[in-house]
Amino acid sequence: MHDLEGREVDYLRISITDRCNLRCIYCIPQGVTLACCKQNEYLTKEELFKVVKVAASVGITKVKLTGGEPLLRKDIVALVKGIKAIEGIQQVTLTTNGILLDTYGKALVEAGIDAVNISLDTLNRKKYAALTGYDGLSKVLKGIHILKEAGLKKIKLNTVPLKDMNEQEIVELVQFAKQEQLILRFIELMPFGGGKAFLGMSKQEIVETLERNCGTLIPYHNTLGNGPAQYYTLQTKDVKIGFIHAISQHFCSTCNRIRVTCEGYLKLCLHSNKGIDLKPYLASSEKTLEEVMRQAIQNKPKQHQFNHVTQVQQLEDKMMSQIGG
């Protein structure tokens, strides 16, 4: 369906848990203890299926499962398999930190997962531990190989470049993506939650670094995903490099996504708390839930407010891990 700005909204990101097994420094500030939802506050598997079924009826065709860390849900494989079976859903993908892919990777591929995005900001073991709070790089790399061995073709790496932290890693990550035949995406730092304490790199800064070390970047116009990433390839055409720059060059005019948090709140924009709690309607008929979702989606905000002064009460005050990114 289309919102009042004429944008086609066909992509749903669902945070299935707000818990995480890492503490990435740009996500959860040091010294902060997050109050995660209680177990009985999470949407159940059946409730998630109902939300997706109704979302499909209003035009959603693509679903991304996020967290927190989605692989902390013990029913993750059943969720993927069940959502894949819902009429109208063409694609189910997953964003993960990769720590538990050695446990679930093969089963996820067998359940029909279409693509997996893996957060990876460095290939240096000590720096990985410093960035995430856990010495888990080897587990992530093992998980990538398990996905490849199981036959998954679409594997992306998500990297958040931080000045004075991992900016020297971006060339090495390009070389790794080329070697492993992975897609690499650089994601601009979001200035809320733990991200407020760090300085990110702009797309232009990253491009200049890559072109000095890897060669000219050539625009790549074929579709490689559901979202707003702009893709490039090197002259050798053996690696795809994407950029998501929501702050410096926002893409709100073409935003096609909505989000549902783990406790059932329908979010219409990452940076806004505007939306509606779906939980009171989950016991209602699918028709009632459909009407609630339609009305909400129509009123999706025109754009985020990262670069604008706006009323404080309209801004999202939760951490990224609590809203699903």
C-alpha positions as YAML, in Angstrom:
chain: A
units: angstrom
residues:
- id: 1
  name: MET
  ca: [0.00, 0.00, 0.00]
- id: 2
  name: HIS
  ca: [0.97, 3.66, -0.29]
- id: 3
  name: ASP
  ca: [1.23, 6.22, 2.47]
- id: 4
  name: LEU
  ca: [0.00, 9.81, 2.19]
- id: 5
  name: GLU
  ca: [3.37, 10.81, 0.67]
- id: 6
  name: GLY
  ca: [2.83, 8.35, -2.17]
- id: 7
  name: ARG
  ca: [5.56, 5.95, -1.01]
- id: 8
  name: GLU
  ca: [4.94, 2.24, -1.51]
- id: 9
  name: VAL
  ca: [5.43, 0.51, 1.84]
- id: 10
  name: ASP
  ca: [6.28, -3.15, 1.24]
- id: 11
  name: TYR
  ca: [9.03, -3.94, 3.74]
- id: 12
  name: LEU
  ca: [8.56, -4.91, 7.40]
- id: 13
  name: ARG
  ca: [11.39, -5.17, 9.92]
- id: 14
  name: ILE
  ca: [10.47, -7.14, 13.04]
- id: 15
  name: SER
  ca: [12.56, -7.04, 16.18]
- id: 16
  name: ILE
  ca: [11.86, -10.43, 17.75]
- id: 17
  name: THR
  ca: [13.86, -9.72, 20.92]
- id: 18
  name: ASP
  ca: [15.52, -6.72, 22.57]
- id: 19
  name: ARG
  ca: [18.17, -8.89, 24.22]
- id: 20
  name: CYS
  ca: [21.68, -9.11, 22.82]
- id: 21
  name: ASN
  ca: [24.78, -11.16, 23.56]
- id: 22
  name: LEU
  ca: [27.10, -8.27, 22.63]
- id: 23
  name: ARG
  ca: [27.50, -4.70, 23.87]
- id: 24
  name: CYS
  ca: [28.68, -2.77, 20.83]
- id: 25
  name: ILE
  ca: [29.97, 0.58, 21.99]
- id: 26
  name: TYR
  ca: [27.94, 2.62, 19.49]
- id: 27
  name: CYS
  ca: [24.72, 0.81, 20.40]
- id: 28
  name: ILE
  ca: [24.68, 0.50, 24.19]
- id: 29
  name: PRO
  ca: [26.61, 3.20, 26.08]
- id: 30
  name: GLN
  ca: [29.14, 2.02, 28.64]
- id: 31
  name: GLY
  ca: [27.71, 1.87, 32.13]
- id: 32
  name: VAL
  ca: [24.12, 1.63, 30.90]
- id: 33
  name: THR
  ca: [21.99, -1.34, 31.90]
- id: 34
  name: LEU
  ca: [19.05, -1.84, 29.58]
- id: 35
  name: ALA
  ca: [15.72, -2.92, 31.00]
- id: 36
  name: CYS
  ca: [14.77, -5.65, 28.54]
- id: 37
  name: CYS
  ca: [11.22, -6.86, 28.15]
- id: 38
  name: LYS
  ca: [10.01, -9.67, 30.34]
- id: 39
  name: GLN
  ca: [9.51, -13.00, 28.63]
- id: 40
  name: ASN
  ca: [5.71, -12.67, 28.68]
- id: 41
  name: GLU
  ca: [5.90, -9.26, 27.00]
- id: 42
  name: TYR
  ca: [7.44, -10.55, 23.78]
- id: 43
  name: LEU
  ca: [5.15, -11.31, 20.87]
- id: 44
  name: THR
  ca: [4.68, -15.07, 20.69]
- id: 45
  name: LYS
  ca: [5.37, -17.04, 17.56]
- id: 46
  name: GLU
  ca: [1.63, -17.20, 16.83]
- id: 47
  name: GLU
  ca: [1.23, -13.44, 17.37]
- id: 48
  name: LEU
  ca: [4.14, -12.74, 15.05]
- id: 49
  name: PHE
  ca: [2.59, -14.94, 12.38]
- id: 50
  name: LYS
  ca: [-0.70, -13.03, 12.71]
- id: 51
  name: VAL
  ca: [1.05, -9.65, 12.41]
- id: 52
  name: VAL
  ca: [2.91, -10.77, 9.28]
- id: 53
  name: LYS
  ca: [-0.21, -12.33, 7.74]
- id: 54
  name: VAL
  ca: [-2.13, -9.09, 8.17]
- id: 55
  name: ALA
  ca: [0.86, -7.04, 7.03]
- id: 56
  name: ALA
  ca: [0.93, -9.13, 3.85]
- id: 57
  name: SER
  ca: [-2.71, -8.28, 3.28]
- id: 58
  name: VAL
  ca: [-1.87, -4.57, 3.22]
- id: 59
  name: GLY
  ca: [1.03, -4.98, 0.81]
- id: 60
  name: ILE
  ca: [4.07, -6.12, 2.77]
- id: 61
  name: THR
  ca: [6.07, -8.61, 0.70]
- id: 62
  name: LYS
  ca: [9.47, -8.59, 2.44]
- id: 63
  name: VAL
  ca: [10.24, -9.30, 6.10]
- id: 64
  name: LYS
  ca: [13.50, -8.76, 7.97]
- id: 65
  name: LEU
  ca: [13.97, -10.37, 11.39]
- id: 66
  name: THR
  ca: [16.15, -8.30, 13.72]
- id: 67
  name: GLY
  ca: [16.84, -7.77, 17.42]
- id: 68
  name: GLY
  ca: [18.62, -7.22, 19.76]
- id: 69
  name: GLU
  ca: [20.12, -10.44, 18.54]
- id: 70
  name: PRO
  ca: [17.39, -12.49, 16.81]
- id: 71
  name: LEU
  ca: [19.26, -15.79, 17.18]
- id: 72
  name: LEU
  ca: [18.66, -15.58, 20.95]
- id: 73
  name: ARG
  ca: [15.06, -16.60, 20.19]
- id: 74
  name: LYS
  ca: [14.96, -20.38, 20.53]
- id: 75
  name: ASP
  ca: [12.13, -20.54, 17.98]
- id: 76
  name: ILE
  ca: [14.04, -18.59, 15.32]
- id: 77
  name: VAL
  ca: [14.11, -21.43, 12.79]
- id: 78
  name: ALA
  ca: [10.37, -22.07, 13.22]
- id: 79
  name: LEU
  ca: [9.72, -18.34, 12.80]
- id: 80
  name: VAL
  ca: [11.60, -18.23, 9.51]
- id: 81
  name: LYS
  ca: [9.85, -21.33, 8.20]
- id: 82
  name: GLY
  ca: [6.40, -20.11, 9.28]
- id: 83
  name: ILE
  ca: [6.77, -16.60, 7.86]
- id: 84
  name: LYS
  ca: [8.08, -18.01, 4.59]
- id: 85
  name: ALA
  ca: [4.85, -19.98, 4.30]
- id: 86
  name: ILE
  ca: [2.56, -16.94, 4.64]
- id: 87
  name: GLU
  ca: [0.83, -16.05, 1.38]
- id: 88
  name: GLY
  ca: [2.18, -12.84, -0.13]
- id: 89
  name: ILE
  ca: [5.55, -12.93, 1.61]
- id: 90
  name: GLN
  ca: [8.19, -13.17, -1.07]
- id: 91
  name: GLN
  ca: [11.32, -12.84, 1.01]
- id: 92
  name: VAL
  ca: [12.45, -13.42, 4.61]
- id: 93
  name: THR
  ca: [15.88, -12.19, 5.67]
- id: 94
  name: LEU
  ca: [17.79, -11.82, 8.92]
- id: 95
  name: THR
  ca: [20.24, -9.38, 10.51]
- id: 96
  name: THR
  ca: [22.54, -10.88, 13.14]
- id: 97
  name: ASN
  ca: [25.85, -10.28, 14.88]
- id: 98
  name: GLY
  ca: [26.80, -13.79, 13.77]
- id: 99
  name: ILE
  ca: [27.87, -15.16, 17.15]
- id: 100
  name: LEU
  ca: [25.28, -17.97, 17.06]
- id: 101
  name: LEU
  ca: [25.40, -18.79, 13.37]
- id: 102
  name: ASP
  ca: [27.55, -21.82, 14.16]
- id: 103
  name: THR
  ca: [24.48, -23.19, 15.97]
- id: 104
  name: TYR
  ca: [21.65, -22.01, 13.71]
- id: 105
  name: GLY
  ca: [23.20, -21.24, 10.32]
- id: 106
  name: LYS
  ca: [22.58, -24.55, 8.56]
- id: 107
  name: ALA
  ca: [19.04, -24.86, 9.95]
- id: 108
  name: LEU
  ca: [18.17, -21.33, 8.86]
- id: 109
  name: VAL
  ca: [19.21, -22.08, 5.29]
- id: 110
  name: GLU
  ca: [17.18, -25.30, 5.36]
- id: 111
  name: ALA
  ca: [14.18, -23.32, 6.67]
- id: 112
  name: GLY
  ca: [14.38, -21.09, 3.60]
- id: 113
  name: ILE
  ca: [16.07, -17.89, 4.76]
- id: 114
  name: ASP
  ca: [16.69, -15.77, 1.67]
- id: 115
  name: ALA
  ca: [19.60, -13.66, 2.92]
- id: 116
  name: VAL
  ca: [21.58, -12.96, 6.06]
- id: 117
  name: ASN
  ca: [23.20, -9.65, 7.04]
- id: 118
  name: ILE
  ca: [26.07, -9.95, 9.52]
- id: 119
  name: SER
  ca: [27.40, -7.06, 11.59]
- id: 120
  name: LEU
  ca: [31.19, -7.01, 11.32]
- id: 121
  name: ASP
  ca: [33.23, -3.86, 11.98]
- id: 122
  name: THR
  ca: [36.74, -5.30, 12.05]
- id: 123
  name: LEU
  ca: [38.79, -8.39, 11.27]
- id: 124
  name: ASN
  ca: [41.17, -7.67, 14.14]
- id: 125
  name: ARG
  ca: [40.44, -9.95, 17.09]
- id: 126
  name: LYS
  ca: [41.45, -7.50, 19.83]
- id: 127
  name: LYS
  ca: [39.64, -4.61, 18.20]
- id: 128
  name: TYR
  ca: [36.54, -6.76, 17.74]
- id: 129
  name: ALA
  ca: [36.53, -7.51, 21.46]
- id: 130
  name: ALA
  ca: [36.98, -3.82, 22.25]
- id: 131
  name: LEU
  ca: [34.10, -2.80, 19.96]
- id: 132
  name: THR
  ca: [31.65, -5.52, 21.03]
- id: 133
  name: GLY
  ca: [32.70, -6.45, 24.56]
- id: 134
  name: TYR
  ca: [33.28, -10.08, 23.55]
- id: 135
  name: ASP
  ca: [36.13, -12.04, 22.00]
- id: 136
  name: GLY
  ca: [33.91, -13.61, 19.36]
- id: 137
  name: LEU
  ca: [35.45, -12.85, 15.96]
- id: 138
  name: SER
  ca: [36.33, -16.49, 15.31]
- id: 139
  name: LYS
  ca: [32.70, -17.53, 15.91]
- id: 140
  name: VAL
  ca: [31.46, -14.96, 13.42]
- id: 141
  name: LEU
  ca: [33.91, -16.07, 10.74]
- id: 142
  name: LYS
  ca: [32.95, -19.70, 11.36]
- id: 143
  name: GLY
  ca: [29.28, -18.76, 11.01]
- id: 144
  name: ILE
  ca: [29.92, -17.13, 7.64]
- id: 145
  name: HIS
  ca: [31.55, -20.31, 6.36]
- id: 146
  name: ILE
  ca: [28.67, -22.43, 7.67]
- id: 147
  name: LEU
  ca: [26.17, -20.31, 5.73]
- id: 148
  name: LYS
  ca: [28.26, -20.61, 2.59]
- id: 149
  name: GLU
  ca: [28.67, -24.36, 2.99]
- id: 150
  name: ALA
  ca: [24.90, -24.69, 3.45]
- id: 151
  name: GLY
  ca: [24.42, -22.99, 0.08]
- id: 152
  name: LEU
  ca: [23.26, -19.49, 1.01]
- id: 153
  name: LYS
  ca: [24.14, -17.12, -1.81]
- id: 154
  name: LYS
  ca: [23.15, -13.75, -0.33]
- id: 155
  name: ILE
  ca: [25.37, -12.87, 2.62]
- id: 156
  name: LYS
  ca: [26.09, -9.25, 3.46]
- id: 157
  name: LEU
  ca: [28.47, -7.67, 5.93]
- id: 158
  name: ASN
  ca: [27.29, -4.53, 7.73]
- id: 159
  name: THR
  ca: [30.10, -2.24, 8.89]
- id: 160
  name: VAL
  ca: [29.77, 0.97, 10.91]
- id: 161
  name: PRO
  ca: [32.99, 2.98, 10.38]
- id: 162
  name: LEU
  ca: [34.07, 5.04, 13.41]
- id: 163
  name: LYS
  ca: [36.82, 7.61, 13.32]
- id: 164
  name: ASP
  ca: [39.82, 6.72, 15.48]
- id: 165
  name: MET
  ca: [38.35, 3.24, 16.04]
- id: 166
  name: ASN
  ca: [38.06, 1.13, 12.90]
- id: 167
  name: GLU
  ca: [38.47, 3.55, 10.02]
- id: 168
  name: GLN
  ca: [41.71, 1.80, 9.07]
- id: 169
  name: GLU
  ca: [39.82, -1.48, 8.72]
- id: 170
  name: ILE
  ca: [37.63, -0.62, 5.76]
- id: 171
  name: VAL
  ca: [40.17, -1.56, 3.08]
- id: 172
  name: GLU
  ca: [40.84, -4.90, 4.75]
- id: 173
  name: LEU
  ca: [37.09, -5.56, 4.95]
- id: 174
  name: VAL
  ca: [36.75, -4.90, 1.21]
- id: 175
  name: GLN
  ca: [39.53, -7.39, 0.54]
- id: 176
  name: PHE
  ca: [37.84, -9.93, 2.82]
- id: 177
  name: ALA
  ca: [34.47, -9.46, 1.10]
- id: 178
  name: LYS
  ca: [36.15, -9.92, -2.28]
- id: 179
  name: GLN
  ca: [37.92, -13.08, -1.13]
- id: 180
  name: GLU
  ca: [34.79, -14.61, 0.41]
- id: 181
  name: GLN
  ca: [32.40, -13.36, -2.31]
- id: 182
  name: LEU
  ca: [30.29, -11.37, 0.13]
- id: 183
  name: ILE
  ca: [28.51, -8.03, -0.24]
- id: 184
  name: LEU
  ca: [29.90, -5.31, 2.02]
- id: 185
  name: ARG
  ca: [27.84, -2.35, 3.22]
- id: 186
  name: PHE
  ca: [29.07, 0.69, 5.10]
- id: 187
  name: ILE
  ca: [26.39, 2.10, 7.40]
- id: 188
  name: GLU
  ca: [26.56, 5.67, 8.63]
- id: 189
  name: LEU
  ca: [26.62, 5.99, 12.42]
- id: 190
  name: MET
  ca: [23.22, 6.85, 13.89]
- id: 191
  name: PRO
  ca: [23.54, 9.70, 16.42]
- id: 192
  name: PHE
  ca: [21.40, 8.27, 19.19]
- id: 193
  name: GLY
  ca: [21.89, 5.72, 21.94]
- id: 194
  name: GLY
  ca: [25.57, 4.86, 22.26]
- id: 195
  name: GLY
  ca: [26.24, 6.45, 18.86]
- id: 196
  name: LYS
  ca: [26.12, 9.94, 20.37]
- id: 197
  name: ALA
  ca: [29.54, 9.40, 21.92]
- id: 198
  name: PHE
  ca: [31.38, 8.64, 18.66]
- id: 199
  name: LEU
  ca: [32.19, 10.25, 15.35]
- id: 200
  name: GLY
  ca: [31.30, 8.33, 12.25]
- id: 201
  name: MET
  ca: [32.61, 8.55, 8.69]
- id: 202
  name: SER
  ca: [30.65, 10.03, 5.81]
- id: 203
  name: LYS
  ca: [30.15, 8.24, 2.53]
- id: 204
  name: GLN
  ca: [32.53, 10.67, 0.84]
- id: 205
  name: GLU
  ca: [35.30, 9.96, 3.35]
- id: 206
  name: ILE
  ca: [34.92, 6.22, 2.85]
- id: 207
  name: VAL
  ca: [34.85, 6.53, -0.94]
- id: 208
  name: GLU
  ca: [38.04, 8.61, -0.91]
- id: 209
  name: THR
  ca: [39.79, 6.03, 1.28]
- id: 210
  name: LEU
  ca: [38.69, 3.12, -0.90]
- id: 211
  name: GLU
  ca: [39.61, 4.80, -4.17]
- id: 212
  name: ARG
  ca: [43.08, 5.59, -2.84]
- id: 213
  name: ASN
  ca: [43.64, 1.96, -1.90]
- id: 214
  name: CYS
  ca: [41.36, -0.20, -4.06]
- id: 215
  name: GLY
  ca: [40.66, 1.67, -7.28]
- id: 216
  name: THR
  ca: [37.75, 3.56, -8.79]
- id: 217
  name: LEU
  ca: [34.25, 2.80, -7.53]
- id: 218
  name: ILE
  ca: [31.73, 2.29, -10.32]
- id: 219
  name: PRO
  ca: [27.97, 2.69, -9.64]
- id: 220
  name: TYR
  ca: [26.12, -0.65, -9.67]
- id: 221
  name: HIS
  ca: [22.43, -0.30, -10.46]
- id: 222
  name: ASN
  ca: [21.09, -3.83, -10.09]
- id: 223
  name: THR
  ca: [18.94, -4.65, -7.05]
- id: 224
  name: LEU
  ca: [20.83, -6.27, -4.17]
- id: 225
  name: GLY
  ca: [18.36, -5.91, -1.31]
- id: 226
  name: ASN
  ca: [15.21, -4.40, 0.14]
- id: 227
  name: GLY
  ca: [16.55, -1.16, 1.50]
- id: 228
  name: PRO
  ca: [18.11, 2.14, 0.47]
- id: 229
  name: ALA
  ca: [21.76, 1.15, 0.00]
- id: 230
  name: GLN
  ca: [23.57, 2.65, -2.99]
- id: 231
  name: TYR
  ca: [25.91, 0.05, -4.48]
- id: 232
  name: TYR
  ca: [29.21, 0.25, -6.29]
- id: 233
  name: THR
  ca: [31.70, -2.20, -7.69]
- id: 234
  name: LEU
  ca: [35.41, -1.94, -8.36]
- id: 235
  name: GLN
  ca: [36.78, -2.02, -11.89]
- id: 236
  name: THR
  ca: [37.48, -5.71, -11.41]
- id: 237
  name: LYS
  ca: [33.72, -6.17, -10.74]
- id: 238
  name: ASP
  ca: [34.42, -8.91, -8.19]
- id: 239
  name: VAL
  ca: [33.01, -7.21, -5.10]
- id: 240
  name: LYS
  ca: [29.86, -5.17, -4.39]
- id: 241
  name: ILE
  ca: [30.13, -2.29, -1.91]
- id: 242
  name: GLY
  ca: [27.05, -0.54, -0.53]
- id: 243
  name: PHE
  ca: [26.50, 2.68, 1.38]
- id: 244
  name: ILE
  ca: [23.62, 3.53, 3.71]
- id: 245
  name: HIS
  ca: [23.92, 7.20, 4.64]
- id: 246
  name: ALA
  ca: [20.70, 8.04, 6.46]
- id: 247
  name: ILE
  ca: [22.10, 11.19, 8.07]
- id: 248
  name: SER
  ca: [24.27, 13.00, 5.53]
- id: 249
  name: GLN
  ca: [22.09, 12.09, 2.52]
- id: 250
  name: HIS
  ca: [18.75, 10.90, 3.81]
- id: 251
  name: PHE
  ca: [16.51, 8.74, 1.64]
- id: 252
  name: CYS
  ca: [13.21, 9.45, 3.38]
- id: 253
  name: SER
  ca: [11.39, 10.27, 0.15]
- id: 254
  name: THR
  ca: [11.78, 6.65, -0.96]
- id: 255
  name: CYS
  ca: [11.52, 4.92, 2.43]
- id: 256
  name: ASN
  ca: [9.54, 1.70, 2.02]
- id: 257
  name: ARG
  ca: [9.74, 0.29, 5.54]
- id: 258
  name: ILE
  ca: [7.89, 0.00, 8.80]
- id: 259
  name: ARG
  ca: [9.00, -1.71, 12.00]
- id: 260
  name: VAL
  ca: [7.40, -3.79, 14.72]
- id: 261
  name: THR
  ca: [9.19, -4.01, 18.06]
- id: 262
  name: CYS
  ca: [9.46, -7.20, 20.07]
- id: 263
  name: GLU
  ca: [6.55, -6.18, 22.30]
- id: 264
  name: GLY
  ca: [4.31, -5.31, 19.35]
- id: 265
  name: TYR
  ca: [4.65, -1.57, 18.78]
- id: 266
  name: LEU
  ca: [4.32, -0.57, 15.12]
- id: 267
  name: LYS
  ca: [7.00, 2.07, 14.42]
- id: 268
  name: LEU
  ca: [6.68, 4.19, 11.30]
- id: 269
  name: CYS
  ca: [10.13, 5.82, 11.38]
- id: 270
  name: LEU
  ca: [13.37, 4.81, 13.11]
- id: 271
  name: HIS
  ca: [13.89, 8.21, 14.75]
- id: 272
  name: SER
  ca: [10.28, 8.87, 15.71]
- id: 273
  name: ASN
  ca: [8.13, 7.30, 18.40]
- id: 274
  name: LYS
  ca: [5.10, 7.82, 16.20]
- id: 275
  name: GLY
  ca: [3.15, 4.63, 15.69]
- id: 276
  name: ILE
  ca: [0.65, 2.39, 17.45]
- id: 277
  name: ASP
  ca: [0.69, -0.49, 19.90]
- id: 278
  name: LEU
  ca: [-0.65, -3.52, 18.05]
- id: 279
  name: LYS
  ca: [-0.85, -5.78, 21.07]
- id: 280
  name: PRO
  ca: [-4.36, -4.71, 22.18]
- id: 281
  name: TYR
  ca: [-5.61, -5.66, 18.71]
- id: 282
  name: LEU
  ca: [-4.01, -9.09, 18.44]
- id: 283
  name: ALA
  ca: [-7.02, -10.76, 20.02]
- id: 284
  name: SER
  ca: [-9.29, -8.97, 17.53]
- id: 285
  name: SER
  ca: [-10.17, -10.15, 14.06]
- id: 286
  name: GLU
  ca: [-7.63, -9.93, 11.26]
- id: 287
  name: LYS
  ca: [-9.90, -7.38, 9.60]
- id: 288
  name: THR
  ca: [-9.71, -5.09, 12.64]
- id: 289
  name: LEU
  ca: [-5.94, -5.43, 12.86]
- id: 290
  name: GLU
  ca: [-5.66, -4.76, 9.13]
- id: 291
  name: GLU
  ca: [-7.59, -1.50, 9.44]
- id: 292
  name: VAL
  ca: [-5.41, -0.38, 12.35]
- id: 293
  name: MET
  ca: [-2.26, -1.08, 10.35]
- id: 294
  name: ARG
  ca: [-3.59, 0.63, 7.23]
- id: 295
  name: GLN
  ca: [-4.42, 3.82, 9.09]
- id: 296
  name: ALA
  ca: [-1.04, 3.87, 10.80]
- id: 297
  name: ILE
  ca: [0.96, 3.28, 7.61]
- id: 298
  name: GLN
  ca: [-0.89, 6.03, 5.77]
- id: 299
  name: ASN
  ca: [0.42, 8.49, 8.36]
- id: 300
  name: LYS
  ca: [4.07, 7.45, 8.12]
- id: 301
  name: PRO
  ca: [6.21, 10.57, 8.84]
- id: 302
  name: LYS
  ca: [7.51, 12.45, 5.83]
- id: 303
  name: GLN
  ca: [11.12, 12.24, 7.03]
- id: 304
  name: HIS
  ca: [13.30, 11.60, 10.05]
- id: 305
  name: GLN
  ca: [14.35, 14.46, 12.32]
- id: 306
  name: PHE
  ca: [18.05, 13.71, 12.87]
- id: 307
  name: ASN
  ca: [19.01, 17.00, 11.22]
- id: 308
  name: HIS
  ca: [16.11, 19.10, 12.48]
- id: 309
  name: VAL
  ca: [14.97, 20.65, 15.71]
- id: 310
  name: THR
  ca: [11.67, 19.07, 16.68]
- id: 311
  name: GLN
  ca: [9.54, 18.44, 19.72]
- id: 312
  name: VAL
  ca: [11.41, 16.20, 22.15]
- id: 313
  name: GLN
  ca: [8.32, 14.12, 22.90]
- id: 314
  name: GLN
  ca: [8.20, 13.02, 19.24]
- id: 315
  name: LEU
  ca: [11.75, 11.62, 19.21]
- id: 316
  name: GLU
  ca: [12.75, 8.00, 19.79]
- id: 317
  name: ASP
  ca: [14.53, 7.71, 23.14]
- id: 318
  name: LYS
  ca: [15.24, 3.98, 23.10]
- id: 319
  name: MET
  ca: [18.54, 2.30, 22.20]
- id: 320
  name: MET
  ca: [18.99, 0.75, 18.75]
- id: 321
  name: SER
  ca: [18.90, -2.76, 20.23]
- id: 322
  name: GLN
  ca: [15.45, -2.03, 21.65]
- id: 323
  name: ILE
  ca: [13.87, -0.98, 18.37]
- id: 324
  name: GLY
  ca: [15.49, -3.29, 15.86]
- id: 325
  name: GLY
  ca: [17.64, -0.90, 13.82]
...
